[in-house]
Amino acid sequence: MSDISEFGVHTKAELLFPAHLIPTLRELRGEEWKALIDRVAALPETHPDSLAFVLMMIELDGCLKCNSNNYKFLRGCYLCATQTVQSFKGTDQDLLALYEKARQELGTHLQHGVRPGVLSLAA
């Protein structure tokens, strides 16, 4: 497990998974996961591949349902993300497939301004 003291157990929780935590997830899975983390962590936080990783983690972690009364919120994003990745029941290939799906969704959104399967009320 990576050094928890860097982030601390009682750090403030973010509203959504923050990109600056991507490198801390490196040692939690196998070689394919490590390669993905190495590639994405080297990118600027605004790069579409970094944003796709953040989107994947938001969906895996359940960030949109998290609030200040939630146990996961009280533990903070670092511990939540670590536990989520470690306890993921699928393979590294399954995680990479989720990442690729997030990349495709983000690409569609960047090109067309909508998320697949979601109605937009914006004009």
Protein Blocks (a to p, Z undefined) as FASTA:
>chain_A
ZZfklnopkbccdfbdcfklmmmmmmmmcfklmmmmmmmmmpcfklmklmmmmmmmmmmn
ommmgcfkbfklmnojklmmmmmmmmpmbdfklmmmmmmmmmmmmmmmmmnopaehiacf
bZZ
